[in-house]
Amino acid sequence: SWGGYFSTCALIQAPDVYHAAVSTAPAYDPWDANLYEPYFDLPQKNRAAYEHADLIKKADKVRGKLMIVAGSSD
């Protein structure tokens, strides 16, 4: 989850360093994943952090090759 999230962030934030990434079971949408609450608190209390973490809105900024892997039992 977090590894997939951060590998995608690497392609967005440092495309000159990272040219390819594999993202396994990523939690791209913070509004739909309870993984974020321990770090950000509830969305109602820290909306800015959730907005910043939303990779769905940053999809057009991915540079390089990205393989997304997810199973049906995740």
PDB file of N, CA, C, O and CB in Angstrom:
ATOM      1  N   SER A   1       0.821  -1.194   0.000  1.00  0.00           N
ATOM      2  CA  SER A   1       0.000   0.000   0.000  1.00  0.00           C
ATOM      3  C   SER A   1       0.867   1.261   0.000  1.00  0.00           C
ATOM      4  O   SER A   1       0.858   2.032  -0.960  1.00  0.00           O
ATOM      5  CB  SER A   1      -0.935  -0.004   1.206  1.00  0.00           C
ATOM      6  N   TRP A   2       1.606   1.457   1.075  1.00  0.00           N
ATOM      7  CA  TRP A   2       2.426   2.674   1.126  1.00  0.00           C
ATOM      8  C   TRP A   2       3.573   2.622   0.131  1.00  0.00           C
ATOM      9  O   TRP A   2       3.939   3.647  -0.445  1.00  0.00           O
ATOM     10  CB  TRP A   2       2.976   2.884   2.531  1.00  0.00           C
ATOM     11  N   GLY A   3       4.147   1.436  -0.080  1.00  0.00           N
ATOM     12  CA  GLY A   3       5.216   1.319  -1.074  1.00  0.00           C
ATOM     13  C   GLY A   3       4.724   1.685  -2.458  1.00  0.00           C
ATOM     14  O   GLY A   3       5.421   2.363  -3.213  1.00  0.00           O
ATOM     15  N   GLY A   4       3.518   1.235  -2.794  1.00  0.00           N
ATOM     16  CA  GLY A   4       2.930   1.590  -4.081  1.00  0.00           C
ATOM     17  C   GLY A   4       2.650   3.073  -4.190  1.00  0.00           C
ATOM     18  O   GLY A   4       2.849   3.682  -5.242  1.00  0.00           O
ATOM     19  N   TYR A   5       2.192   3.641  -3.107  1.00  0.00           N
ATOM     20  CA  TYR A   5       1.922   5.081  -3.075  1.00  0.00           C
ATOM     21  C   TYR A   5       3.221   5.865  -3.288  1.00  0.00           C
ATOM     22  O   TYR A   5       3.279   6.779  -4.110  1.00  0.00           O
ATOM     23  CB  TYR A   5       1.260   5.484  -1.729  1.00  0.00           C
ATOM     24  N   PHE A   6       4.264   5.492  -2.531  1.00  0.00           N
ATOM     25  CA  PHE A   6       5.519   6.250  -2.604  1.00  0.00           C
ATOM     26  C   PHE A   6       6.269   6.021  -3.907  1.00  0.00           C
ATOM     27  O   PHE A   6       6.968   6.922  -4.370  1.00  0.00           O
ATOM     28  CB  PHE A   6       6.411   5.884  -1.444  1.00  0.00           C
ATOM     29  N   SER A   7       6.148   4.850  -4.509  1.00  0.00           N
ATOM     30  CA  SER A   7       6.802   4.656  -5.804  1.00  0.00           C
ATOM     31  C   SER A   7       6.153   5.537  -6.869  1.00  0.00           C
ATOM     32  O   SER A   7       6.833   6.027  -7.769  1.00  0.00           O
ATOM     33  CB  SER A   7       6.740   3.173  -6.225  1.00  0.00           C
ATOM     34  N   THR A   8       4.849   5.736  -6.768  1.00  0.00           N
ATOM     35  CA  THR A   8       4.164   6.643  -7.691  1.00  0.00           C
ATOM     36  C   THR A   8       4.573   8.087  -7.416  1.00  0.00           C
ATOM     37  O   THR A   8       4.793   8.860  -8.348  1.00  0.00           O
ATOM     38  CB  THR A   8       2.631   6.488  -7.571  1.00  0.00           C
ATOM     39  N   CYS A   9       4.676   8.449  -6.145  1.00  0.00           N
ATOM     40  CA  CYS A   9       5.144   9.795  -5.791  1.00  0.00           C
ATOM     41  C   CYS A   9       6.528  10.069  -6.372  1.00  0.00           C
ATOM     42  O   CYS A   9       6.813  11.185  -6.805  1.00  0.00           O
ATOM     43  CB  CYS A   9       5.174   9.969  -4.266  1.00  0.00           C
ATOM     44  N   ALA A  10       7.388   9.049  -6.382  1.00  0.00           N
ATOM     45  CA  ALA A  10       8.740   9.223  -6.929  1.00  0.00           C
ATOM     46  C   ALA A  10       8.684   9.611  -8.401  1.00  0.00           C
ATOM     47  O   ALA A  10       9.454  10.464  -8.843  1.00  0.00           O
ATOM     48  CB  ALA A  10       9.565   7.935  -6.757  1.00  0.00           C
ATOM     49  N   LEU A  11       7.786   8.998  -9.163  1.00  0.00           N
ATOM     50  CA  LEU A  11       7.661   9.342 -10.583  1.00  0.00           C
ATOM     51  C   LEU A  11       7.103  10.741 -10.783  1.00  0.00           C
ATOM     52  O   LEU A  11       7.378  11.380 -11.798  1.00  0.00           O
ATOM     53  CB  LEU A  11       6.775   8.335 -11.292  1.00  0.00           C
ATOM     54  N   ILE A  12       6.329  11.215  -9.836  1.00  0.00           N
ATOM     55  CA  ILE A  12       5.758  12.560  -9.926  1.00  0.00           C
ATOM     56  C   ILE A  12       6.763  13.616  -9.469  1.00  0.00           C
ATOM     57  O   ILE A  12       6.925  14.648 -10.120  1.00  0.00           O
ATOM     58  CB  ILE A  12       4.476  12.654  -9.085  1.00  0.00           C
ATOM     59  N   GLN A  13       7.432  13.356  -8.357  1.00  0.00           N
ATOM     60  CA  GLN A  13       8.279  14.374  -7.733  1.00  0.00           C
ATOM     61  C   GLN A  13       9.721  14.375  -8.219  1.00  0.00           C
ATOM     62  O   GLN A  13      10.391  15.406  -8.145  1.00  0.00           O
ATOM     63  CB  GLN A  13       8.269  14.187  -6.261  1.00  0.00           C
ATOM     64  N   ALA A  14      10.213  13.248  -8.712  1.00  0.00           N
ATOM     65  CA  ALA A  14      11.613  13.184  -9.144  1.00  0.00           C
ATOM     66  C   ALA A  14      11.751  12.371 -10.431  1.00  0.00           C
ATOM     67  O   ALA A  14      12.449  11.356 -10.447  1.00  0.00           O
ATOM     68  CB  ALA A  14      12.490  12.572  -8.036  1.00  0.00           C
ATOM     69  N   PRO A  15      11.096  12.805 -11.507  1.00  0.00           N
ATOM     70  CA  PRO A  15      11.147  12.028 -12.745  1.00  0.00           C
ATOM     71  C   PRO A  15      12.527  11.998 -13.384  1.00  0.00           C
ATOM     72  O   PRO A  15      12.794  11.150 -14.236  1.00  0.00           O
ATOM     73  CB  PRO A  15      10.162  12.581 -13.727  1.00  0.00           C
ATOM     74  N   ASP A  16      13.401  12.904 -12.989  1.00  0.00           N
ATOM     75  CA  ASP A  16      14.768  12.885 -13.501  1.00  0.00           C
ATOM     76  C   ASP A  16      15.596  11.772 -12.850  1.00  0.00           C
ATOM     77  O   ASP A  16      16.608  11.350 -13.409  1.00  0.00           O
ATOM     78  CB  ASP A  16      15.437  14.242 -13.266  1.00  0.00           C
ATOM     79  N   VAL A  17      15.181  11.304 -11.698  1.00  0.00           N
ATOM     80  CA  VAL A  17      15.882  10.240 -10.964  1.00  0.00           C
ATOM     81  C   VAL A  17      15.198   8.892 -11.183  1.00  0.00           C
ATOM     82  O   VAL A  17      15.869   7.889 -11.428  1.00  0.00           O
ATOM     83  CB  VAL A  17      15.938  10.567  -9.455  1.00  0.00           C
ATOM     84  N   TYR A  18      13.865   8.863 -11.096  1.00  0.00           N
ATOM     85  CA  TYR A  18      13.092   7.627 -11.207  1.00  0.00           C
ATOM     86  C   TYR A  18      12.386   7.586 -12.555  1.00  0.00           C
ATOM     87  O   TYR A  18      11.617   8.485 -12.894  1.00  0.00           O
ATOM     88  CB  TYR A  18      12.066   7.509 -10.052  1.00  0.00           C
ATOM     89  N   HIS A  19      12.656   6.533 -13.320  1.00  0.00           N
ATOM     90  CA  HIS A  19      12.096   6.430 -14.665  1.00  0.00           C
ATOM     91  C   HIS A  19      11.030   5.344 -14.786  1.00  0.00           C
ATOM     92  O   HIS A  19      10.281   5.304 -15.763  1.00  0.00           O
ATOM     93  CB  HIS A  19      13.199   6.164 -15.655  1.00  0.00           C
ATOM     94  N   ALA A  20      10.969   4.469 -13.793  1.00  0.00           N
ATOM     95  CA  ALA A  20       9.984   3.387 -13.797  1.00  0.00           C
ATOM     96  C   ALA A  20       9.693   2.990 -12.351  1.00  0.00           C
ATOM     97  O   ALA A  20      10.542   3.133 -11.470  1.00  0.00           O
ATOM     98  CB  ALA A  20      10.494   2.156 -14.626  1.00  0.00           C
ATOM     99  N   ALA A  21       8.476   2.487 -12.124  1.00  0.00           N
ATOM    100  CA  ALA A  21       8.095   2.071 -10.774  1.00  0.00           C
ATOM    101  C   ALA A  21       7.021   1.003 -10.863  1.00  0.00           C
ATOM    102  O   ALA A  21       6.256   0.940 -11.825  1.00  0.00           O
ATOM    103  CB  ALA A  21       7.597   3.276  -9.935  1.00  0.00           C
ATOM    104  N   VAL A  22       6.984   0.164  -9.836  1.00  0.00           N
ATOM    105  CA  VAL A  22       5.920  -0.821  -9.684  1.00  0.00           C
ATOM    106  C   VAL A  22       5.141  -0.442  -8.434  1.00  0.00           C
ATOM    107  O   VAL A  22       5.717  -0.264  -7.361  1.00  0.00           O
ATOM    108  CB  VAL A  22       6.487  -2.292  -9.593  1.00  0.00           C
ATOM    109  N   SER A  23       3.866  -0.326  -8.577  1.00  0.00           N
ATOM    110  CA  SER A  23       2.998   0.079  -7.474  1.00  0.00           C
ATOM    111  C   SER A  23       2.043  -1.074  -7.163  1.00  0.00           C
ATOM    112  O   SER A  23       1.119  -1.353  -7.927  1.00  0.00           O
ATOM    113  CB  SER A  23       2.207   1.389  -7.823  1.00  0.00           C
ATOM    114  N   THR A  24       2.282  -1.737  -6.030  1.00  0.00           N
ATOM    115  CA  THR A  24       1.472  -2.890  -5.652  1.00  0.00           C
ATOM    116  C   THR A  24       0.438  -2.499  -4.602  1.00  0.00           C
ATOM    117  O   THR A  24       0.788  -1.972  -3.546  1.00  0.00           O
ATOM    118  CB  THR A  24       2.364  -4.024  -5.126  1.00  0.00           C
ATOM    119  N   ALA A  25      -0.812  -2.753  -4.887  1.00  0.00           N
ATOM    120  CA  ALA A  25      -1.931  -2.456  -3.980  1.00  0.00           C
ATOM    121  C   ALA A  25      -1.866  -1.038  -3.434  1.00  0.00           C
ATOM    122  O   ALA A  25      -1.886  -0.844  -2.218  1.00  0.00           O
ATOM    123  CB  ALA A  25      -1.946  -3.446  -2.823  1.00  0.00           C
ATOM    124  N   PRO A  26      -1.787  -0.046  -4.310  1.00  0.00           N
ATOM    125  CA  PRO A  26      -1.642   1.327  -3.840  1.00  0.00           C
ATOM    126  C   PRO A  26      -2.921   1.903  -3.246  1.00  0.00           C
ATOM    127  O   PRO A  26      -4.029   1.515  -3.617  1.00  0.00           O
ATOM    128  CB  PRO A  26      -1.184   2.196  -4.965  1.00  0.00           C
ATOM    129  N   ALA A  27      -2.744   2.818  -2.335  1.00  0.00           N
ATOM    130  CA  ALA A  27      -3.870   3.569  -1.757  1.00  0.00           C
ATOM    131  C   ALA A  27      -3.805   4.978  -2.333  1.00  0.00           C
ATOM    132  O   ALA A  27      -3.350   5.909  -1.669  1.00  0.00           O
ATOM    133  CB  ALA A  27      -3.818   3.589  -0.163  1.00  0.00           C
ATOM    134  N   TYR A  28      -4.259   5.126  -3.566  1.00  0.00           N
ATOM    135  CA  TYR A  28      -4.156   6.410  -4.250  1.00  0.00           C
ATOM    136  C   TYR A  28      -5.186   7.428  -3.792  1.00  0.00           C
ATOM    137  O   TYR A  28      -4.928   8.632  -3.814  1.00  0.00           O
ATOM    138  CB  TYR A  28      -4.288   6.206  -5.718  1.00  0.00           C
ATOM    139  N   ASP A  29      -6.327   6.961  -3.387  1.00  0.00           N
ATOM    140  CA  ASP A  29      -7.425   7.861  -3.064  1.00  0.00           C
ATOM    141  C   ASP A  29      -7.583   7.975  -1.545  1.00  0.00           C
ATOM    142  O   ASP A  29      -8.190   7.100  -0.926  1.00  0.00           O
ATOM    143  CB  ASP A  29      -8.739   7.368  -3.712  1.00  0.00           C
ATOM    144  N   PRO A  30      -7.050   9.034  -0.937  1.00  0.00           N
ATOM    145  CA  PRO A  30      -7.113   9.155   0.517  1.00  0.00           C
ATOM    146  C   PRO A  30      -8.531   9.298   1.053  1.00  0.00           C
ATOM    147  O   PRO A  30      -8.776   9.020   2.227  1.00  0.00           O
ATOM    148  CB  PRO A  30      -6.299  10.327   0.958  1.00  0.00           C
ATOM    149  N   TRP A  31      -9.459   9.725   0.220  1.00  0.00           N
ATOM    150  CA  TRP A  31     -10.841   9.912   0.668  1.00  0.00           C
ATOM    151  C   TRP A  31     -11.542   8.575   0.841  1.00  0.00           C
ATOM    152  O   TRP A  31     -12.589   8.494   1.482  1.00  0.00           O
ATOM    153  CB  TRP A  31     -11.614  10.785  -0.324  1.00  0.00           C
ATOM    154  N   ASP A  32     -10.954   7.511   0.260  1.00  0.00           N
ATOM    155  CA  ASP A  32     -11.574   6.203   0.295  1.00  0.00           C
ATOM    156  C   ASP A  32     -10.735   5.172   1.057  1.00  0.00           C
ATOM    157  O   ASP A  32     -11.062   3.985   1.049  1.00  0.00           O
ATOM    158  CB  ASP A  32     -11.820   5.725  -1.110  1.00  0.00           C
ATOM    159  N   ALA A  33      -9.681   5.603   1.700  1.00  0.00           N
ATOM    160  CA  ALA A  33      -8.781   4.662   2.377  1.00  0.00           C
ATOM    161  C   ALA A  33      -8.551   5.078   3.828  1.00  0.00           C
ATOM    162  O   ALA A  33      -8.126   6.199   4.104  1.00  0.00           O
ATOM    163  CB  ALA A  33      -7.434   4.575   1.633  1.00  0.00           C
ATOM    164  N   ASN A  34      -8.834   4.173   4.736  1.00  0.00           N
ATOM    165  CA  ASN A  34      -8.623   4.489   6.153  1.00  0.00           C
ATOM    166  C   ASN A  34      -7.152   4.408   6.551  1.00  0.00           C
ATOM    167  O   ASN A  34      -6.817   4.607   7.719  1.00  0.00           O
ATOM    168  CB  ASN A  34      -9.438   3.546   7.023  1.00  0.00           C
ATOM    169  N   LEU A  35      -6.276   4.120   5.598  1.00  0.00           N
ATOM    170  CA  LEU A  35      -4.837   4.105   5.874  1.00  0.00           C
ATOM    171  C   LEU A  35      -4.310   5.483   6.271  1.00  0.00           C
ATOM    172  O   LEU A  35      -3.293   5.585   6.957  1.00  0.00           O
ATOM    173  CB  LEU A  35      -4.079   3.600   4.656  1.00  0.00           C
ATOM    174  N   TYR A  36      -4.979   6.510   5.854  1.00  0.00           N
ATOM    175  CA  TYR A  36      -4.486   7.868   6.061  1.00  0.00           C
ATOM    176  C   TYR A  36      -4.828   8.443   7.434  1.00  0.00           C
ATOM    177  O   TYR A  36      -4.115   9.309   7.942  1.00  0.00           O
ATOM    178  CB  TYR A  36      -5.039   8.763   5.000  1.00  0.00           C
ATOM    179  N   GLU A  37      -5.888   7.976   8.018  1.00  0.00           N
ATOM    180  CA  GLU A  37      -6.369   8.571   9.272  1.00  0.00           C
ATOM    181  C   GLU A  37      -5.357   8.557  10.417  1.00  0.00           C
ATOM    182  O   GLU A  37      -5.287   9.544  11.150  1.00  0.00           O
ATOM    183  CB  GLU A  37      -7.597   7.857   9.712  1.00  0.00           C
ATOM    184  N   PRO A  38      -4.565   7.490  10.616  1.00  0.00           N
ATOM    185  CA  PRO A  38      -3.600   7.545  11.721  1.00  0.00           C
ATOM    186  C   PRO A  38      -2.548   8.646  11.562  1.00  0.00           C
ATOM    187  O   PRO A  38      -1.971   9.104  12.548  1.00  0.00           O
ATOM    188  CB  PRO A  38      -2.905   6.213  11.849  1.00  0.00           C
ATOM    189  N   TYR A  39      -2.305   9.060  10.342  1.00  0.00           N
ATOM    190  CA  TYR A  39      -1.279  10.070  10.077  1.00  0.00           C
ATOM    191  C   TYR A  39      -1.853  11.470   9.907  1.00  0.00           C
ATOM    192  O   TYR A  39      -1.232  12.454  10.308  1.00  0.00           O
ATOM    193  CB  TYR A  39      -0.503   9.695   8.843  1.00  0.00           C
ATOM    194  N   PHE A  40      -3.040  11.558   9.311  1.00  0.00           N
ATOM    195  CA  PHE A  40      -3.625  12.859   8.961  1.00  0.00           C
ATOM    196  C   PHE A  40      -4.767  13.289   9.866  1.00  0.00           C
ATOM    197  O   PHE A  40      -5.213  14.433   9.784  1.00  0.00           O
ATOM    198  CB  PHE A  40      -4.114  12.825   7.554  1.00  0.00           C
ATOM    199  N   ASP A  41      -5.243  12.416  10.712  1.00  0.00           N
ATOM    200  CA  ASP A  41      -6.471  12.637  11.479  1.00  0.00           C
ATOM    201  C   ASP A  41      -7.655  12.490  10.520  1.00  0.00           C
ATOM    202  O   ASP A  41      -7.472  12.031   9.393  1.00  0.00           O
ATOM    203  CB  ASP A  41      -6.471  14.057  12.175  1.00  0.00           C
ATOM    204  N   LEU A  42      -8.808  12.853  10.924  1.00  0.00           N
ATOM    205  CA  LEU A  42      -9.997  12.716  10.079  1.00  0.00           C
ATOM    206  C   LEU A  42      -9.984  13.759   8.963  1.00  0.00           C
ATOM    207  O   LEU A  42      -9.452  14.854   9.145  1.00  0.00           O
ATOM    208  CB  LEU A  42     -11.282  12.853  10.924  1.00  0.00           C
ATOM    209  N   PRO A  43     -10.564  13.426   7.815  1.00  0.00           N
ATOM    210  CA  PRO A  43     -10.592  14.391   6.712  1.00  0.00           C
ATOM    211  C   PRO A  43     -11.236  15.729   7.092  1.00  0.00           C
ATOM    212  O   PRO A  43     -10.825  16.779   6.598  1.00  0.00           O
ATOM    213  CB  PRO A  43     -11.333  13.796   5.541  1.00  0.00           C
ATOM    214  N   GLN A  44     -12.230  15.689   7.956  1.00  0.00           N
ATOM    215  CA  GLN A  44     -12.903  16.918   8.356  1.00  0.00           C
ATOM    216  C   GLN A  44     -11.970  17.828   9.166  1.00  0.00           C
ATOM    217  O   GLN A  44     -12.179  19.040   9.214  1.00  0.00           O
ATOM    218  CB  GLN A  44     -14.157  16.590   9.171  1.00  0.00           C
ATOM    219  N   LYS A  45     -10.956  17.258   9.793  1.00  0.00           N
ATOM    220  CA  LYS A  45     -10.045  18.036  10.633  1.00  0.00           C
ATOM    221  C   LYS A  45      -8.768  18.461   9.909  1.00  0.00           C
ATOM    222  O   LYS A  45      -8.079  19.375  10.360  1.00  0.00           O
ATOM    223  CB  LYS A  45      -9.683  17.239  11.854  1.00  0.00           C
ATOM    224  N   ASN A  46      -8.446  17.804   8.788  1.00  0.00           N
ATOM    225  CA  ASN A  46      -7.183  18.096   8.108  1.00  0.00           C
ATOM    226  C   ASN A  46      -7.349  17.949   6.598  1.00  0.00           C
ATOM    227  O   ASN A  46      -6.629  17.185   5.956  1.00  0.00           O
ATOM    228  CB  ASN A  46      -6.060  17.163   8.618  1.00  0.00           C
ATOM    229  N   ARG A  47      -8.279  18.668   6.057  1.00  0.00           N
ATOM    230  CA  ARG A  47      -8.602  18.568   4.632  1.00  0.00           C
ATOM    231  C   ARG A  47      -7.414  18.856   3.726  1.00  0.00           C
ATOM    232  O   ARG A  47      -7.269  18.214   2.686  1.00  0.00           O
ATOM    233  CB  ARG A  47      -9.720  19.512   4.298  1.00  0.00           C
ATOM    234  N   ALA A  48      -6.575  19.791   4.093  1.00  0.00           N
ATOM    235  CA  ALA A  48      -5.427  20.165   3.251  1.00  0.00           C
ATOM    236  C   ALA A  48      -4.480  18.986   3.039  1.00  0.00           C
ATOM    237  O   ALA A  48      -3.978  18.791   1.933  1.00  0.00           O
ATOM    238  CB  ALA A  48      -4.664  21.337   3.881  1.00  0.00           C
ATOM    239  N   ALA A  49      -4.233  18.208   4.075  1.00  0.00           N
ATOM    240  CA  ALA A  49      -3.336  17.049   3.951  1.00  0.00           C
ATOM    241  C   ALA A  49      -3.933  16.009   3.002  1.00  0.00           C
ATOM    242  O   ALA A  49      -3.220  15.431   2.181  1.00  0.00           O
ATOM    243  CB  ALA A  49      -3.069  16.414   5.341  1.00  0.00           C
ATOM    244  N   TYR A  50      -5.226  15.777   3.114  1.00  0.00           N
ATOM    245  CA  TYR A  50      -5.888  14.817   2.234  1.00  0.00           C
ATOM    246  C   TYR A  50      -5.850  15.300   0.782  1.00  0.00           C
ATOM    247  O   TYR A  50      -5.628  14.505  -0.131  1.00  0.00           O
ATOM    248  CB  TYR A  50      -7.344  14.590   2.684  1.00  0.00           C
ATOM    249  N   GLU A  51      -6.061  16.569   0.572  1.00  0.00           N
ATOM    250  CA  GLU A  51      -6.004  17.138  -0.782  1.00  0.00           C
ATOM    251  C   GLU A  51      -4.610  16.950  -1.376  1.00  0.00           C
ATOM    252  O   GLU A  51      -4.463  16.555  -2.532  1.00  0.00           O
ATOM    253  CB  GLU A  51      -6.379  18.643  -0.761  1.00  0.00           C
ATOM    254  N   HIS A  52      -3.599  17.236  -0.572  1.00  0.00           N
ATOM    255  CA  HIS A  52      -2.211  17.124  -1.036  1.00  0.00           C
ATOM    256  C   HIS A  52      -1.835  15.666  -1.336  1.00  0.00           C
ATOM    257  O   HIS A  52      -1.056  15.416  -2.256  1.00  0.00           O
ATOM    258  CB  HIS A  52      -1.252  17.707   0.018  1.00  0.00           C
ATOM    259  N   ALA A  53      -2.365  14.717  -0.591  1.00  0.00           N
ATOM    260  CA  ALA A  53      -2.022  13.306  -0.744  1.00  0.00           C
ATOM    261  C   ALA A  53      -2.784  12.613  -1.866  1.00  0.00           C
ATOM    262  O   ALA A  53      -2.463  11.472  -2.198  1.00  0.00           O
ATOM    263  CB  ALA A  53      -2.277  12.587   0.541  1.00  0.00           C
ATOM    264  N   ASP A  54      -3.757  13.245  -2.446  1.00  0.00           N
ATOM    265  CA  ASP A  54      -4.628  12.627  -3.446  1.00  0.00           C
ATOM    266  C   ASP A  54      -3.896  12.471  -4.782  1.00  0.00           C
ATOM    267  O   ASP A  54      -3.787  13.428  -5.549  1.00  0.00           O
ATOM    268  CB  ASP A  54      -5.908  13.465  -3.633  1.00  0.00           C
ATOM    269  N   LEU A  55      -3.399  11.269  -5.054  1.00  0.00           N
ATOM    270  CA  LEU A  55      -2.661  11.036  -6.295  1.00  0.00           C
ATOM    271  C   LEU A  55      -3.569  10.893  -7.507  1.00  0.00           C
ATOM    272  O   LEU A  55      -3.097  11.005  -8.639  1.00  0.00           O
ATOM    273  CB  LEU A  55      -1.813   9.803  -6.161  1.00  0.00           C
ATOM    274  N   ILE A  56      -4.842  10.654  -7.303  1.00  0.00           N
ATOM    275  CA  ILE A  56      -5.780  10.602  -8.428  1.00  0.00           C
ATOM    276  C   ILE A  56      -5.759  11.948  -9.154  1.00  0.00           C
ATOM    277  O   ILE A  56      -5.775  11.993 -10.384  1.00  0.00           O
ATOM    278  CB  ILE A  56      -7.229  10.257  -7.940  1.00  0.00           C
ATOM    279  N   LYS A  57      -5.723  13.023  -8.406  1.00  0.00           N
ATOM    280  CA  LYS A  57      -5.702  14.362  -9.005  1.00  0.00           C
ATOM    281  C   LYS A  57      -4.357  14.699  -9.638  1.00  0.00           C
ATOM    282  O   LYS A  57      -4.264  15.644 -10.422  1.00  0.00           O
ATOM    283  CB  LYS A  57      -6.041  15.403  -7.958  1.00  0.00           C
ATOM    284  N   LYS A  58      -3.308  13.936  -9.306  1.00  0.00           N
ATOM    285  CA  LYS A  58      -1.967  14.196  -9.834  1.00  0.00           C
ATOM    286  C   LYS A  58      -1.571  13.189 -10.916  1.00  0.00           C
ATOM    287  O   LYS A  58      -0.414  13.162 -11.335  1.00  0.00           O
ATOM    288  CB  LYS A  58      -0.944  14.163  -8.701  1.00  0.00           C
ATOM    289  N   ALA A  59      -2.493  12.379 -11.365  1.00  0.00           N
ATOM    290  CA  ALA A  59      -2.179  11.319 -12.334  1.00  0.00           C
ATOM    291  C   ALA A  59      -1.537  11.867 -13.605  1.00  0.00           C
ATOM    292  O   ALA A  59      -0.675  11.212 -14.190  1.00  0.00           O
ATOM    293  CB  ALA A  59      -3.443  10.551 -12.693  1.00  0.00           C
ATOM    294  N   ASP A  60      -1.937  13.038 -14.032  1.00  0.00           N
ATOM    295  CA  ASP A  60      -1.376  13.617 -15.253  1.00  0.00           C
ATOM    296  C   ASP A  60       0.073  14.068 -15.078  1.00  0.00           C
ATOM    297  O   ASP A  60       0.729  14.420 -16.059  1.00  0.00           O
ATOM    298  CB  ASP A  60      -2.220  14.790 -15.699  1.00  0.00           C
ATOM    299  N   LYS A  61       0.573  14.064 -13.863  1.00  0.00           N
ATOM    300  CA  LYS A  61       1.950  14.480 -13.597  1.00  0.00           C
ATOM    301  C   LYS A  61       2.926  13.302 -13.521  1.00  0.00           C
ATOM    302  O   LYS A  61       4.128  13.511 -13.362  1.00  0.00           O
ATOM    303  CB  LYS A  61       2.003  15.262 -12.306  1.00  0.00           C
ATOM    304  N   VAL A  62       2.424  12.067 -13.632  1.00  0.00           N
ATOM    305  CA  VAL A  62       3.294  10.893 -13.609  1.00  0.00           C
ATOM    306  C   VAL A  62       4.134  10.894 -14.875  1.00  0.00           C
ATOM    307  O   VAL A  62       3.610  10.985 -15.986  1.00  0.00           O
ATOM    308  CB  VAL A  62       2.468   9.573 -13.486  1.00  0.00           C
ATOM    309  N   ARG A  63       5.444  10.793 -14.693  1.00  0.00           N
ATOM    310  CA  ARG A  63       6.382  10.710 -15.816  1.00  0.00           C
ATOM    311  C   ARG A  63       7.110   9.377 -15.678  1.00  0.00           C
ATOM    312  O   ARG A  63       7.374   8.925 -14.564  1.00  0.00           O
ATOM    313  CB  ARG A  63       7.400  11.935 -15.835  1.00  0.00           C
ATOM    314  N   GLY A  64       7.428   8.760 -16.783  1.00  0.00           N
ATOM    315  CA  GLY A  64       8.079   7.458 -16.756  1.00  0.00           C
ATOM    316  C   GLY A  64       7.040   6.355 -16.889  1.00  0.00           C
ATOM    317  O   GLY A  64       5.885   6.601 -17.239  1.00  0.00           O
ATOM    318  N   LYS A  65       7.468   5.160 -16.607  1.00  0.00           N
ATOM    319  CA  LYS A  65       6.598   3.994 -16.747  1.00  0.00           C
ATOM    320  C   LYS A  65       6.147   3.540 -15.367  1.00  0.00           C
ATOM    321  O   LYS A  65       6.957   3.411 -14.448  1.00  0.00           O
ATOM    322  CB  LYS A  65       7.323   2.839 -17.497  1.00  0.00           C
ATOM    323  N   LEU A  66       4.853   3.300 -15.230  1.00  0.00           N
ATOM    324  CA  LEU A  66       4.273   2.890 -13.959  1.00  0.00           C
ATOM    325  C   LEU A  66       3.448   1.621 -14.178  1.00  0.00           C
ATOM    326  O   LEU A  66       2.517   1.604 -14.983  1.00  0.00           O
ATOM    327  CB  LEU A  66       3.398   4.027 -13.350  1.00  0.00           C
ATOM    328  N   MET A  67       3.808   0.556 -13.446  1.00  0.00           N
ATOM    329  CA  MET A  67       3.019  -0.670 -13.459  1.00  0.00           C
ATOM    330  C   MET A  67       2.226  -0.723 -12.157  1.00  0.00           C
ATOM    331  O   MET A  67       2.802  -0.685 -11.070  1.00  0.00           O
ATOM    332  CB  MET A  67       3.930  -1.943 -13.628  1.00  0.00           C
ATOM    333  N   ILE A  68       0.911  -0.808 -12.272  1.00  0.00           N
ATOM    334  CA  ILE A  68       0.048  -0.908 -11.101  1.00  0.00           C
ATOM    335  C   ILE A  68      -0.426  -2.355 -10.994  1.00  0.00           C
ATOM    336  O   ILE A  68      -0.975  -2.917 -11.942  1.00  0.00           O
ATOM    337  CB  ILE A  68      -1.167   0.086 -11.194  1.00  0.00           C
ATOM    338  N   VAL A  69      -0.202  -2.948  -9.813  1.00  0.00           N
ATOM    339  CA  VAL A  69      -0.558  -4.332  -9.574  1.00  0.00           C
ATOM    340  C   VAL A  69      -1.513  -4.372  -8.381  1.00  0.00           C
ATOM    341  O   VAL A  69      -1.204  -3.846  -7.312  1.00  0.00           O
ATOM    342  CB  VAL A  69       0.713  -5.210  -9.321  1.00  0.00           C
ATOM    343  N   ALA A  70      -2.660  -4.994  -8.570  1.00  0.00           N
ATOM    344  CA  ALA A  70      -3.613  -5.153  -7.475  1.00  0.00           C
ATOM    345  C   ALA A  70      -4.381  -6.449  -7.700  1.00  0.00           C
ATOM    346  O   ALA A  70      -4.687  -6.824  -8.832  1.00  0.00           O
ATOM    347  CB  ALA A  70      -4.586  -3.927  -7.381  1.00  0.00           C
ATOM    348  N   GLY A  71      -4.681  -7.112  -6.610  1.00  0.00           N
ATOM    349  CA  GLY A  71      -5.427  -8.362  -6.706  1.00  0.00           C
ATOM    350  C   GLY A  71      -6.853  -8.184  -6.226  1.00  0.00           C
ATOM    351  O   GLY A  71      -7.221  -7.127  -5.714  1.00  0.00           O
ATOM    352  N   SER A  72      -7.641  -9.213  -6.393  1.00  0.00           N
ATOM    353  CA  SER A  72      -9.037  -9.122  -5.985  1.00  0.00           C
ATOM    354  C   SER A  72      -9.216  -9.429  -4.498  1.00  0.00           C
ATOM    355  O   SER A  72     -10.314  -9.265  -3.966  1.00  0.00           O
ATOM    356  CB  SER A  72      -9.885 -10.070  -6.816  1.00  0.00           C
ATOM    357  N   SER A  73      -8.173  -9.864  -3.833  1.00  0.00           N
ATOM    358  CA  SER A  73      -8.300 -10.155  -2.403  1.00  0.00           C
ATOM    359  C   SER A  73      -7.604  -9.134  -1.519  1.00  0.00           C
ATOM    360  O   SER A  73      -7.374  -9.396  -0.338  1.00  0.00           O
ATOM    361  CB  SER A  73      -7.747 -11.518  -2.112  1.00  0.00           C
ATOM    362  N   ASP A  74      -7.268  -7.984  -2.066  1.00  0.00           N
ATOM    363  CA  ASP A  74      -6.600  -6.922  -1.292  1.00  0.00           C
ATOM    364  C   ASP A  74      -7.579  -6.184  -0.422  1.00  0.00           C
ATOM    365  O   ASP A  74      -7.194  -5.261   0.296  1.00  0.00           O
ATOM    366  CB  ASP A  74      -5.896  -5.936  -2.215  1.00  0.00           C
TER     367      ASP A  74
END
